[in-house]
Amino acid sequence: MDRIEAEKKIRELRETLWENSRRYYVDNAPVMSDYDYDHLMHDLEDLEKQFPEFDSPDSPTHKVGSDLEDSPKKEFAQYPHKYPMLSLGNTYNIQEIEEFAQRAENTLGNAFTYSCELKFDGTAICLTYVKGKLFRALTRGDGVVGDDVTDNVRHIKNIPQQLSGTDYPDEFEIRGEILMPYEAFDRLNKEREENEDQPFANPRNAASGSLKLLDPKEVAHRGLWCTLYHIPADSVAFETHSKALDAAASWGLPVSDKRRICHNIKEIEDYINYWDLERKSLPYATDGIVIKINELAYQRELGYTAKSPRWAVAFKFKAEQACTPVLSIDYQVGRTGAVTPVANLSPVQLAGTVVKRATLNNAEWMRQLDIRVGDWVYVEKGGEIIPKITSVEESRREPGSEAPVFPTVCPDCGTPLQKDEGEAKWFCPNTDGCPTQVKSKIVHFLSRKAMNVLAGDATIAQMYDMNMVLTPADLYDLNKTQLLSLDGWKEKSAQRFLDSLHKSVEVPFERVLFALGIRYVGEQTAKEIARHFGDIDKMAEASVEDLLEVGDVGEVIARSVYDYFRDERHLIEIKRLKAAGLKFSVEGKQEASSDALAGMTIVISGNFSISRDDMKALIEKNGGKNSSSVSKKTVFLLAGTKPGPEKIKKCGDLGVRIVSEEEFYAEFLGTKPEEKAEETEFKPGDEPTLF
């Protein structure tokens, strides 16, 4: 691979990893398996080592999993972690576990032991106890700062509010995982389906989404469970990790009883092999084994990389597999017109859920797999998320079976299918007339990341079939009488829908643009385009060349946006949505803005006299660009109280200037710090802190 190909591949891998990391950590709706994600990450690491000139501090290889810009955290206060919450390095290869053990032996020289534990598939939590009482619970966040979910955690039954005994430290942190057992997961999804809500993909997503609910009483209803597995070495005086956890258990904390002390790689492999089978009988999801150096002094000696501890590694189990027959193959039309084949399977239990369907991706993939109706196939849930057919058991194939023929016309509207050069999928080009596409676009328009209106697929299907809603603009013409004519709708549900529809007119322009469903324009791209042009009219007038001036917009996206505004039907739809009151311009773009920070890339860290989101908005209003990590492109780090130590260290390594909040206002914005503080209800120091 030459330098040009390498640079292109690195860029593509980073975009894919960031997008899927956002879906996993922020949206709680992953579409890629852990296995595929980890392999892409390893591919990126290898390329960055091979071509170090393209390495960057902004790369996902240098980030903790949920360290994402613009993550939605407005609902919860944020506090710094006393000790960074890093990700574990992981592998699916036992040989790499052997190499981990060998490196530890070579470095330490002395005898030591390993603590082997189950890797729980939930969402990370950090609990702080002060004088035996639960003081604070923080999510992982970006590894340096987390969201305060203490009120919600108090409603998880097995987390004690008051510790037992008297020999616990006055203050300490303990970390672990919030889980949703399979039984609670099945009950929750049944409730969601009855309420026409999208079911969760797996228990991990359900646990993460439940932990961030705004109503603590609803959290209690979700049936969450906690397992704790780590006390930071610098916060306690125990000799070993296992003794620290034994002590935590004696204080009434929910520590796993599945741990084992191992003395060599043979014992580690035996533990891995045992739980690879026995995990299937557990009432909750596990996806691997964590191997830690047990002695805390040696943990301190081995230390950390920027992303993970050197004294621990995770071995990930390969996806659970089952063999089941293919009953039929359907061809589904998606929101963008892509036609995807789906195999209907004889139901089979897999990774805690019943699998009945699995995507076959595209026509070429079907040909390579050589799959046929009646075949027995091996099914996996990659990362225990998405069912995937991996191979066909040809020895069980019935004589005379024939390969399926991929359709040449849309299975919904009959329009001849098209396939763009370089695309793997066939598409129905009838974007505004194909019933499935139309309904899917309306559902997308109403989704949480778009207009956030309370309605599901079944509701939209009813409205469409009754000719009540054929385009998103029709939604804003609905009245209560029409809604009450829908099956199962009562006064309360009709009013709830109308209230959320009315509230949707407050959604900012970038989300409205995303809601329109322009092909290839995702959430982040919509934000970039909206900020660049400022309003929809300028976008509509833009040439392809104008669109290419937007950061991260390439030829394909630019052409798609340009073509969208050349269709008279779309212009009429936008006119109707404008009349309904939706926002089609960036509000406050000119108000209270300047170019004082033009061309500057700024990293913020710590707590400020305003929220972090407001500080980011202030930087953008004055022409600056926010970045989540320090690099050579960083002009300065804006440091509030308790900034992240890793970011401070990185500034020192790269010679990046550190600017206080007071200096920032005085030097760049011309506003005195005391004047700024008077405008806010919260000032640094008002909030009691332990750190």
C-alpha positions as CSV (number, residue, x, y, z in Angstrom):
1,M,0.0,0.0,0.0
2,D,1.5,3.4,-1.0
3,R,1.2,6.6,1.0
4,I,-1.8,8.0,-0.9
5,E,-3.8,4.7,-0.4
6,A,-2.7,4.6,3.3
7,E,-3.9,8.1,4.0
8,K,-7.3,7.4,2.3
9,K,-7.7,4.1,4.2
10,I,-6.7,5.7,7.5
11,R,-9.3,8.5,7.0
12,E,-12.0,6.0,6.1
13,L,-11.2,3.8,9.1
14,R,-11.3,6.8,11.5
15,E,-14.7,8.0,10.1
16,T,-16.1,4.5,10.5
17,L,-14.8,4.0,14.0
18,W,-15.9,7.5,15.2
19,E,-19.4,7.0,13.8
20,N,-19.8,3.5,15.3
21,S,-18.3,4.7,18.6
22,R,-20.9,7.4,18.7
23,R,-23.7,5.0,18.0
24,Y,-22.4,2.7,20.8
25,Y,-21.6,5.1,23.5
26,V,-23.9,8.1,22.8
27,D,-26.9,6.7,20.9
28,N,-26.9,3.3,22.6
29,A,-27.9,1.9,19.2
30,P,-24.8,0.1,17.8
31,V,-25.0,-1.3,14.2
32,M,-21.5,-2.9,14.2
33,S,-20.5,-5.9,16.3
34,D,-17.7,-5.6,18.9
35,Y,-15.7,-8.1,16.9
36,D,-15.8,-6.1,13.7
37,Y,-15.2,-2.8,15.5
38,D,-12.1,-4.2,17.3
39,H,-10.7,-5.6,14.0
40,L,-11.1,-2.2,12.3
41,M,-9.4,-0.6,15.3
42,H,-6.5,-3.0,15.0
43,D,-6.3,-2.3,11.3
44,L,-6.0,1.4,12.0
45,E,-3.4,0.9,14.7
46,D,-1.3,-1.2,12.2
47,L,-1.6,1.5,9.5
48,E,-0.6,4.3,11.9
49,K,2.5,2.4,13.0
50,Q,3.4,1.7,9.3
51,F,2.8,5.3,8.3
52,P,3.5,7.4,11.4
53,E,3.3,10.6,9.5
54,F,-0.5,10.2,9.4
55,D,-0.8,9.4,13.1
56,S,-2.8,12.0,15.1
57,P,-3.8,12.7,18.7
58,D,-7.4,12.9,17.4
59,S,-7.4,9.3,16.1
60,P,-9.7,6.8,17.8
61,T,-6.6,4.8,18.6
62,H,-5.7,7.4,21.2
63,K,-9.1,7.9,22.7
64,V,-11.2,6.3,25.4
65,G,-14.3,4.8,23.9
66,S,-16.9,7.4,24.8
67,D,-14.5,10.4,24.4
68,L,-16.6,12.1,21.7
69,E,-17.1,15.8,20.8
70,D,-20.7,17.1,21.1
71,S,-21.9,14.2,23.2
72,P,-25.3,15.0,24.6
73,K,-24.8,15.5,28.3
74,K,-27.0,18.5,29.0
75,E,-29.4,16.6,31.4
76,F,-26.7,15.8,34.0
77,A,-24.1,17.7,35.9
78,Q,-20.5,16.7,35.2
79,Y,-17.6,16.1,37.5
80,P,-14.0,15.0,37.0
81,H,-12.9,11.5,37.9
82,K,-10.2,11.5,40.6
83,Y,-8.5,8.8,38.6
84,P,-9.0,8.6,34.8
85,M,-11.4,5.8,33.6
86,L,-9.6,4.2,30.7
87,S,-10.5,1.5,28.3
88,L,-9.0,-2.0,28.4
89,G,-6.9,-3.3,25.5
90,N,-8.6,-6.4,24.2
91,T,-7.9,-9.4,21.9
92,Y,-9.7,-12.4,20.6
93,N,-6.4,-14.3,20.3
94,I,-5.0,-16.4,23.3
95,Q,-1.5,-15.9,21.9
96,E,-1.8,-12.2,22.7
97,I,-2.7,-13.0,26.3
98,E,0.5,-15.1,26.4
99,E,2.4,-12.1,25.1
100,F,0.8,-9.8,27.7
101,A,1.9,-12.2,30.5
102,Q,5.4,-12.5,29.0
103,R,5.8,-8.7,28.9
104,A,4.7,-8.4,32.5
105,E,7.2,-11.1,33.6
106,N,10.0,-9.4,31.7
107,T,9.3,-6.0,33.2
108,L,8.6,-7.0,36.8
109,G,11.1,-9.7,37.2
110,N,9.6,-10.9,40.4
111,A,6.8,-13.5,41.1
112,F,3.3,-12.2,40.9
113,T,-0.3,-13.5,40.4
114,Y,-3.2,-12.7,38.1
115,S,-6.8,-11.9,39.0
116,C,-9.1,-13.4,36.3
117,E,-12.6,-12.0,36.2
118,L,-15.7,-12.0,33.9
119,K,-16.0,-9.1,31.5
120,F,-19.5,-7.8,32.1
121,D,-21.4,-6.4,29.1
122,G,-23.0,-3.3,30.6
123,T,-22.2,0.3,31.1
124,A,-19.3,1.5,33.3
125,I,-19.9,3.3,36.6
126,C,-17.7,4.9,39.2
127,L,-19.0,5.1,42.8
128,T,-17.5,7.3,45.5
129,Y,-18.2,6.6,49.2
130,V,-17.5,9.1,51.9
131,K,-17.6,8.0,55.5
132,G,-19.5,4.9,54.4
133,K,-22.3,6.7,52.5
134,L,-22.8,6.8,48.7
135,F,-21.7,10.3,47.8
136,R,-21.5,10.3,44.0
137,A,-22.0,8.0,41.0
138,L,-20.3,9.0,37.7
139,T,-20.5,7.5,34.2
140,R,-17.3,6.9,32.2
141,G,-17.9,10.0,30.1
142,D,-14.7,10.9,28.3
143,G,-12.6,9.1,30.9
144,V,-11.7,12.3,32.6
145,V,-15.1,13.8,33.3
146,G,-18.3,11.9,33.8
147,D,-22.1,12.5,34.1
148,D,-23.5,12.6,37.7
149,V,-26.1,9.9,37.8
150,T,-26.2,9.5,41.6
151,D,-30.0,10.0,41.9
152,N,-30.5,7.2,39.4
153,V,-28.0,4.8,41.0
154,R,-29.7,5.2,44.3
155,H,-32.6,3.3,42.7
156,I,-30.5,0.3,41.8
157,K,-31.4,-2.3,44.4
158,N,-28.0,-4.0,45.1
159,I,-26.0,-0.8,45.4
160,P,-25.9,0.1,49.2
161,Q,-26.5,3.6,50.3
162,Q,-24.6,2.9,53.6
163,L,-21.7,0.4,53.9
164,S,-21.6,-2.4,56.4
165,G,-18.9,-2.6,59.1
166,T,-16.5,0.2,60.1
167,D,-13.2,-0.6,58.5
168,Y,-13.7,1.1,55.2
169,P,-11.7,4.1,54.2
170,D,-13.1,7.6,54.9
171,E,-13.2,8.2,51.2
172,F,-12.7,5.9,48.2
173,E,-13.8,5.1,44.6
174,I,-14.9,1.7,43.4
175,R,-15.8,1.0,39.8
176,G,-17.9,-1.6,38.0
177,E,-20.6,-2.2,35.5
178,I,-24.4,-1.5,35.5
179,L,-26.1,-4.5,33.9
180,M,-29.6,-5.4,32.8
181,P,-30.3,-9.1,33.4
182,Y,-31.9,-11.0,30.5
183,E,-35.2,-11.4,32.4
184,A,-35.5,-7.6,32.9
185,F,-34.4,-7.0,29.3
186,D,-37.1,-9.2,27.9
187,R,-39.8,-7.6,30.1
188,L,-38.6,-4.1,29.1
189,N,-38.7,-4.8,25.4
190,K,-42.1,-6.3,25.6
191,E,-43.4,-3.1,27.3
192,R,-41.7,-1.0,24.6
193,E,-43.2,-2.9,21.8
194,E,-46.7,-2.6,23.4
195,N,-46.1,1.2,23.5
196,E,-44.9,1.3,19.9
197,D,-41.4,2.2,21.1
198,Q,-38.2,0.9,19.4
199,P,-37.0,-2.1,21.4
200,F,-33.4,-2.1,22.6
201,A,-30.9,-4.1,20.6
202,N,-29.4,-5.9,23.6
203,P,-29.1,-5.7,27.4
204,R,-26.0,-3.5,27.2
205,N,-27.9,-0.7,25.3
206,A,-30.9,-1.1,27.6
207,A,-28.7,-0.7,30.7
208,S,-26.9,2.4,29.3
209,G,-30.1,4.0,28.2
210,S,-31.8,3.3,31.5
211,L,-29.0,4.7,33.6
212,K,-29.4,8.1,31.7
213,L,-33.2,8.4,32.3
214,L,-34.3,11.7,33.8
215,D,-36.8,10.0,36.1
216,P,-35.1,8.0,38.9
217,K,-38.3,6.2,39.6
218,E,-38.4,4.8,36.1
219,V,-34.8,3.7,36.6
220,A,-36.0,1.6,39.6
221,H,-38.6,0.0,37.3
222,R,-36.0,-1.1,34.8
223,G,-34.5,-3.9,37.0
224,L,-30.8,-2.8,36.7
225,W,-28.1,-4.7,38.6
226,C,-24.5,-3.7,39.5
227,T,-21.3,-5.7,39.7
228,L,-18.2,-3.9,41.0
229,Y,-14.7,-5.0,40.0
230,H,-12.0,-2.3,40.6
231,I,-10.7,0.0,43.3
232,P,-8.0,2.3,42.0
233,A,-4.7,1.2,43.4
234,D,-3.8,4.7,44.7
235,S,-6.9,5.0,46.8
236,V,-6.5,2.0,49.1
237,A,-3.7,0.4,51.1
238,F,-4.2,-3.2,50.3
239,E,-1.5,-5.4,48.9
240,T,-3.5,-7.0,46.2
241,H,-6.5,-6.3,44.0
242,S,-8.2,-9.4,45.2
243,K,-7.9,-8.4,48.9
244,A,-9.3,-5.0,48.0
245,L,-12.3,-6.6,46.4
246,D,-12.7,-9.1,49.3
247,A,-12.8,-6.1,51.7
248,A,-15.4,-4.3,49.4
249,A,-17.6,-7.4,49.6
250,S,-17.4,-7.4,53.4
251,W,-18.6,-3.8,53.3
252,G,-21.8,-4.9,51.5
253,L,-20.7,-3.9,48.0
254,P,-21.8,-6.2,45.1
255,V,-18.5,-7.7,44.0
256,S,-18.5,-10.7,41.6
257,D,-17.9,-14.1,43.1
258,K,-16.7,-15.5,39.8
259,R,-13.1,-14.3,40.3
260,R,-10.1,-16.6,40.4
261,I,-6.4,-16.1,41.2
262,C,-4.2,-17.6,38.5
263,H,-0.5,-18.2,38.7
264,N,0.4,-19.0,35.1
265,I,-0.9,-18.9,31.5
266,K,-2.2,-22.5,31.8
267,E,-4.5,-21.5,34.6
268,I,-5.6,-18.4,32.8
269,E,-6.5,-20.5,29.7
270,D,-8.4,-23.0,31.8
271,Y,-10.4,-20.2,33.3
272,I,-11.2,-18.7,29.9
273,N,-12.2,-22.1,28.5
274,Y,-14.5,-22.8,31.5
275,W,-16.4,-19.6,31.2
276,D,-16.6,-19.6,27.4
277,L,-19.1,-22.5,28.0
278,E,-20.6,-21.7,31.4
279,R,-21.4,-18.0,30.6
280,K,-24.4,-19.2,28.7
281,S,-26.1,-20.2,31.9
282,L,-25.6,-16.8,33.5
283,P,-28.6,-14.5,33.9
284,Y,-26.8,-11.6,32.4
285,A,-24.5,-10.9,29.4
286,T,-20.8,-11.4,29.5
287,D,-18.5,-10.9,26.5
288,G,-15.0,-12.0,27.7
289,I,-12.5,-12.4,30.5
290,V,-10.4,-9.6,32.1
291,I,-6.9,-10.6,33.2
292,K,-5.2,-8.2,35.8
293,I,-1.9,-8.2,37.6
294,N,-3.1,-8.8,41.1
295,E,-0.4,-7.0,43.1
296,L,-1.2,-3.3,43.4
297,A,2.4,-2.3,43.7
298,Y,3.1,-3.9,40.4
299,Q,0.0,-2.2,38.9
300,R,1.5,1.1,39.9
301,E,4.9,0.1,38.5
302,L,3.5,-0.9,35.1
303,G,1.3,2.2,34.8
304,Y,-0.8,3.3,31.9
305,T,-0.7,4.2,28.2
306,A,-2.8,7.2,27.1
307,K,-5.7,4.9,26.6
308,S,-5.4,1.8,28.7
309,P,-3.6,0.3,31.7
310,R,-0.5,-1.8,31.0
311,W,-1.4,-4.2,33.9
312,A,-4.7,-5.5,32.5
313,V,-6.0,-6.9,29.2
314,A,-9.4,-8.3,28.1
315,F,-9.9,-11.5,26.2
316,K,-13.1,-11.3,24.1
317,F,-15.1,-14.4,23.5
318,K,-15.9,-15.2,19.9
319,A,-19.6,-14.8,19.1
320,E,-22.0,-17.5,20.2
321,Q,-23.1,-19.7,17.2
322,A,-26.1,-21.8,16.4
323,C,-27.2,-23.8,13.3
324,T,-30.8,-23.4,12.0
325,P,-32.7,-23.7,8.7
326,V,-33.6,-20.8,6.4
327,L,-37.4,-20.7,6.0
328,S,-37.6,-17.9,3.4
329,I,-35.8,-14.8,2.1
330,D,-37.4,-11.3,2.0
331,Y,-36.2,-8.2,0.3
332,Q,-36.6,-5.1,2.4
333,V,-36.5,-1.5,1.2
334,G,-34.8,1.0,3.5
335,R,-35.3,4.7,4.0
336,T,-32.7,5.6,1.4
337,G,-34.1,3.1,-1.1
338,A,-31.4,0.4,-0.5
339,V,-32.8,-3.1,-1.0
340,T,-31.5,-5.5,1.6
341,P,-32.1,-9.3,1.6
342,V,-33.1,-10.8,5.0
343,A,-33.2,-14.5,5.8
344,N,-36.2,-15.7,7.9
345,L,-34.9,-18.4,10.2
346,S,-36.4,-21.1,12.3
347,P,-36.3,-19.4,15.8
348,V,-33.1,-20.2,17.7
349,Q,-31.8,-19.1,21.2
350,L,-28.6,-17.1,20.9
351,A,-26.8,-14.9,23.4
352,G,-29.8,-14.5,25.6
353,T,-32.4,-13.7,22.9
354,V,-34.4,-15.5,20.3
355,V,-33.1,-15.0,16.7
356,K,-35.6,-15.2,13.9
357,R,-34.1,-13.1,11.2
358,A,-30.6,-12.2,9.9
359,T,-29.5,-9.7,7.2
360,L,-27.8,-11.0,4.1
361,N,-26.3,-7.6,3.3
362,N,-26.5,-7.5,-0.6
363,A,-26.7,-9.5,-3.7
364,E,-23.0,-10.1,-4.0
365,W,-22.7,-11.3,-0.5
366,M,-25.6,-13.8,-1.1
367,R,-23.7,-15.1,-4.1
368,Q,-20.5,-15.6,-2.2
369,L,-22.3,-17.3,0.7
370,D,-24.3,-19.4,-1.9
371,I,-27.3,-19.4,0.4
372,R,-30.6,-21.0,-0.5
373,V,-34.1,-21.4,1.1
374,G,-34.1,-24.6,3.1
375,D,-30.3,-24.5,3.8
376,W,-29.1,-25.0,7.4
377,V,-26.9,-22.0,8.3
378,Y,-24.6,-21.0,11.1
379,V,-25.8,-17.8,12.8
380,E,-23.7,-15.6,15.2
381,K,-24.5,-12.5,17.1
382,G,-21.4,-10.5,16.5
383,G,-20.6,-8.8,19.8
384,E,-23.9,-10.3,20.9
385,I,-25.7,-7.6,19.1
386,I,-26.6,-8.2,15.4
387,P,-27.5,-11.7,14.1
388,K,-25.2,-12.6,11.2
389,I,-25.1,-15.7,9.0
390,T,-21.5,-16.8,8.7
391,S,-21.7,-20.0,6.6
392,V,-23.9,-22.7,5.1
393,E,-23.8,-26.3,6.2
394,E,-23.8,-27.7,2.7
395,S,-23.9,-31.3,3.9
396,R,-27.5,-30.7,4.9
397,R,-28.6,-29.1,1.7
398,E,-31.7,-30.7,0.0
399,P,-31.1,-32.0,-3.5
400,G,-32.5,-29.8,-6.3
401,S,-32.4,-26.6,-4.3
402,E,-31.9,-23.5,-6.4
403,A,-30.1,-20.2,-5.7
404,P,-32.5,-17.3,-5.0
405,V,-32.8,-14.6,-7.7
406,F,-32.2,-11.1,-6.5
407,P,-35.1,-8.9,-7.7
408,T,-34.7,-6.5,-10.6
409,V,-37.6,-4.2,-9.5
410,C,-38.5,-2.7,-6.2
411,P,-40.4,-5.3,-4.1
412,D,-42.7,-2.5,-2.8
413,C,-43.4,-0.2,-5.7
414,G,-42.2,-2.1,-8.8
415,T,-39.7,0.5,-10.0
416,P,-36.6,-0.9,-11.7
417,L,-33.7,-1.1,-9.3
418,Q,-30.4,0.8,-9.9
419,K,-26.9,0.3,-8.6
420,D,-24.4,3.2,-8.6
421,E,-20.8,2.5,-9.6
422,G,-18.8,1.5,-6.6
423,E,-21.9,0.7,-4.5
424,A,-22.6,-2.8,-3.3
425,K,-26.4,-2.3,-2.8
426,W,-29.2,-2.0,-5.3
427,F,-31.5,1.0,-4.8
428,C,-35.1,1.9,-5.7
429,P,-34.8,5.4,-7.2
430,N,-38.5,6.2,-6.5
431,T,-37.5,8.1,-3.4
432,D,-40.7,10.2,-3.0
433,G,-43.2,7.6,-4.3
434,C,-42.1,4.2,-2.9
435,P,-44.4,3.6,0.1
436,T,-41.8,1.9,2.2
437,Q,-39.3,4.7,1.6
438,V,-41.9,7.4,2.3
439,K,-43.0,5.8,5.6
440,S,-39.4,5.3,6.7
441,K,-38.5,8.9,5.9
442,I,-41.4,10.1,8.0
443,V,-40.3,7.8,10.9
444,H,-36.8,9.2,10.5
445,F,-38.1,12.8,10.5
446,L,-39.8,12.1,13.9
447,S,-36.9,10.3,15.5
448,R,-35.1,11.4,18.6
449,K,-32.0,12.8,16.9
450,A,-34.2,14.7,14.4
451,M,-37.6,16.2,15.5
452,N,-38.1,14.1,18.6
453,V,-41.8,13.5,18.1
454,L,-43.6,10.7,20.0
455,A,-44.6,8.2,17.3
456,G,-43.5,4.8,16.1
457,D,-43.5,2.8,12.9
458,A,-47.0,1.3,13.5
459,T,-48.5,4.8,14.0
460,I,-46.9,6.2,10.8
461,A,-48.1,3.1,8.9
462,Q,-51.7,3.7,10.0
463,M,-51.5,7.4,9.1
464,Y,-50.0,6.6,5.7
465,D,-52.5,3.9,4.9
466,M,-55.4,6.2,5.8
467,N,-53.8,9.0,3.6
468,M,-53.5,11.2,6.6
469,V,-49.7,11.7,6.3
470,L,-47.9,11.3,3.0
471,T,-45.0,13.7,3.7
472,P,-43.6,15.1,7.0
473,A,-45.4,18.4,6.4
474,D,-48.7,16.6,6.6
475,L,-48.0,15.9,10.2
476,Y,-48.4,19.6,11.2
477,D,-51.9,19.7,9.6
478,L,-53.2,16.9,11.9
479,N,-55.9,17.5,14.4
480,K,-57.2,15.5,17.4
481,T,-60.3,14.2,15.7
482,Q,-58.1,12.6,13.0
483,L,-55.8,11.1,15.6
484,L,-58.7,9.6,17.6
485,S,-59.7,7.7,14.5
486,L,-56.5,5.7,14.6
487,D,-56.7,2.2,16.1
488,G,-56.0,2.2,19.8
489,W,-55.7,5.9,20.2
490,K,-57.4,7.7,23.1
491,E,-57.6,11.3,24.3
492,K,-54.4,11.1,26.3
493,S,-52.2,9.5,23.5
494,A,-53.6,12.0,20.9
495,Q,-52.8,15.0,23.1
496,R,-49.3,13.6,23.9
497,F,-48.6,13.3,20.2
498,L,-49.9,16.8,19.5
499,D,-47.9,18.3,22.4
500,S,-44.6,16.7,21.1
501,L,-45.4,17.8,17.6
502,H,-45.9,21.4,18.8
503,K,-42.7,21.3,20.8
504,S,-40.8,20.1,17.7
505,V,-40.9,23.5,16.1
506,E,-38.3,24.6,18.7
507,V,-35.8,22.1,17.2
508,P,-32.7,23.9,15.8
509,F,-32.0,24.2,12.1
510,E,-29.2,21.6,12.0
511,R,-31.6,18.9,13.4
512,V,-34.3,19.9,11.0
513,L,-31.9,19.6,8.1
514,F,-30.9,16.1,9.4
515,A,-34.6,15.3,9.7
516,L,-35.2,16.0,6.0
517,G,-33.4,12.7,5.2
518,I,-31.1,13.9,2.4
519,R,-29.1,10.9,1.3
520,Y,-25.7,10.7,2.8
521,V,-26.3,13.7,5.1
522,G,-25.9,12.3,8.7
523,E,-26.3,14.2,11.9
524,Q,-22.8,15.6,12.0
525,T,-22.7,16.5,8.3
526,A,-26.1,18.3,8.7
527,K,-24.6,20.4,11.5
528,E,-21.5,21.3,9.4
529,I,-23.6,22.3,6.4
530,A,-26.1,24.3,8.5
531,R,-23.4,26.3,10.2
532,H,-21.6,26.9,7.0
533,F,-24.6,28.4,5.0
534,G,-26.7,29.7,7.9
535,D,-30.1,29.1,6.3
536,I,-31.9,26.8,3.9
537,D,-32.3,29.3,1.1
538,K,-28.5,29.7,0.7
539,M,-28.1,25.9,0.7
540,A,-30.7,25.6,-2.0
541,E,-28.9,28.2,-4.2
542,A,-25.5,26.6,-3.6
543,S,-23.6,24.9,-6.4
544,V,-21.7,21.7,-6.0
545,E,-18.5,23.7,-5.7
546,D,-20.0,25.8,-3.0
547,L,-21.0,22.7,-1.1
548,L,-17.5,21.2,-1.4
549,E,-16.2,24.2,0.6
550,V,-17.9,22.8,3.7
551,G,-15.6,20.8,5.9
552,D,-15.9,17.0,5.6
553,V,-18.3,17.3,2.6
554,G,-17.0,15.3,-0.4
555,E,-18.2,14.9,-4.0
556,V,-20.8,12.3,-3.2
557,I,-22.5,14.3,-0.4
558,A,-22.2,17.6,-2.3
559,R,-23.9,16.1,-5.4
560,S,-26.6,14.5,-3.2
561,V,-27.5,17.8,-1.5
562,Y,-27.4,19.7,-4.8
563,D,-29.7,17.2,-6.5
564,Y,-32.1,17.3,-3.5
565,F,-32.7,21.0,-4.0
566,R,-33.2,20.7,-7.7
567,D,-36.4,18.7,-7.1
568,E,-39.5,20.9,-7.0
569,R,-41.3,18.5,-4.7
570,H,-38.7,19.0,-2.0
571,L,-38.9,22.8,-2.3
572,I,-42.6,22.7,-1.9
573,E,-42.2,20.4,1.2
574,I,-39.7,22.9,2.7
575,K,-42.1,25.8,2.1
576,R,-44.9,23.9,3.9
577,L,-42.6,23.1,6.8
578,K,-41.6,26.7,7.0
579,A,-45.2,27.7,7.2
580,A,-45.7,25.2,10.1
581,G,-43.0,27.1,12.0
582,L,-40.0,24.9,11.7
583,K,-36.6,26.5,12.0
584,F,-34.7,26.8,8.7
585,S,-31.9,29.2,9.7
586,V,-29.2,29.1,12.4
587,E,-30.6,31.3,15.2
588,G,-28.2,33.8,16.7
589,K,-25.7,33.3,14.0
590,Q,-25.0,37.1,13.8
591,E,-26.1,38.0,17.3
592,A,-23.4,38.4,20.0
593,S,-20.8,36.8,17.7
594,S,-17.4,37.9,16.5
595,D,-14.3,36.6,14.7
596,A,-12.2,37.0,17.8
597,L,-11.4,33.2,17.7
598,A,-11.4,32.8,13.9
599,G,-9.1,30.1,12.7
600,M,-8.4,28.9,16.3
601,T,-8.7,25.2,17.3
602,I,-9.4,25.2,21.1
603,V,-9.7,22.3,23.6
604,I,-11.6,22.9,26.8
605,S,-11.1,20.9,30.0
606,G,-12.4,21.2,33.5
607,N,-15.4,23.1,35.0
608,F,-16.3,26.6,34.2
609,S,-18.7,29.4,35.4
610,I,-21.0,28.2,32.7
611,S,-21.7,24.7,31.4
612,R,-19.3,23.0,29.1
613,D,-21.9,23.0,26.3
614,D,-22.4,26.8,26.7
615,M,-18.6,27.3,26.7
616,K,-18.3,25.3,23.4
617,A,-21.2,27.4,21.9
618,L,-19.4,30.6,23.0
619,I,-16.2,29.5,21.2
620,E,-18.1,28.7,18.1
621,K,-20.1,32.0,18.1
622,N,-16.8,33.8,18.1
623,G,-15.4,31.9,15.2
624,G,-13.4,29.2,17.0
625,K,-13.5,25.5,16.5
626,N,-13.8,23.0,19.4
627,S,-11.7,19.9,19.6
628,S,-11.8,17.1,22.1
629,S,-8.0,16.4,22.2
630,V,-4.8,18.4,22.3
631,S,-2.7,18.2,19.1
632,K,-0.2,20.3,17.2
633,K,-3.2,22.2,15.7
634,T,-4.4,23.3,19.1
635,V,-4.0,27.0,19.6
636,F,-4.6,26.8,23.3
637,L,-6.2,24.7,26.1
638,L,-9.0,26.6,27.9
639,A,-8.6,25.2,31.4
640,G,-11.3,25.6,34.1
641,T,-11.2,24.2,37.6
642,K,-9.8,20.7,37.8
643,P,-8.7,20.2,34.1
644,G,-7.8,16.7,32.9
645,P,-4.2,15.8,33.9
646,E,-3.6,14.0,30.6
647,K,-4.6,17.1,28.6
648,I,-2.3,19.3,30.7
649,K,0.6,16.9,30.2
650,K,0.0,16.8,26.5
651,C,0.1,20.6,26.4
652,G,3.5,20.5,28.0
653,D,4.8,17.9,25.6
654,L,3.6,19.8,22.5
655,G,4.2,23.3,23.9
656,V,0.5,24.2,23.7
657,R,-0.5,27.3,25.7
658,I,-2.9,26.9,28.7
659,V,-5.4,29.7,29.2
660,S,-7.5,30.2,32.3
661,E,-11.2,31.2,32.0
662,E,-10.4,34.7,33.3
663,E,-7.6,35.1,30.7
664,F,-9.9,33.8,28.0
665,Y,-12.5,36.4,28.6
666,A,-10.0,39.3,29.2
667,E,-7.6,38.5,26.3
668,F,-9.9,37.2,23.6
669,L,-13.5,38.3,24.3
670,G,-12.9,41.6,26.1
671,T,-15.3,40.6,28.9
672,K,-14.1,40.8,32.5
673,P,-14.3,37.6,34.4
674,E,-16.2,39.1,37.3
675,E,-18.8,40.5,34.9
676,K,-19.2,37.0,33.4
677,A,-19.5,35.4,36.8
678,E,-22.3,37.8,37.8
679,E,-24.4,36.6,34.9
680,T,-24.4,33.0,36.1
681,E,-26.0,31.4,39.1
682,F,-23.1,29.0,39.6
683,K,-19.5,30.0,40.4
684,P,-16.5,27.6,40.7
685,G,-16.2,26.7,44.4
686,D,-19.9,26.9,45.2
687,E,-20.2,23.1,44.8
688,P,-18.7,20.9,47.6
689,T,-15.9,18.7,46.1
690,L,-13.8,15.9,47.3
691,F,-11.2,16.1,44.6
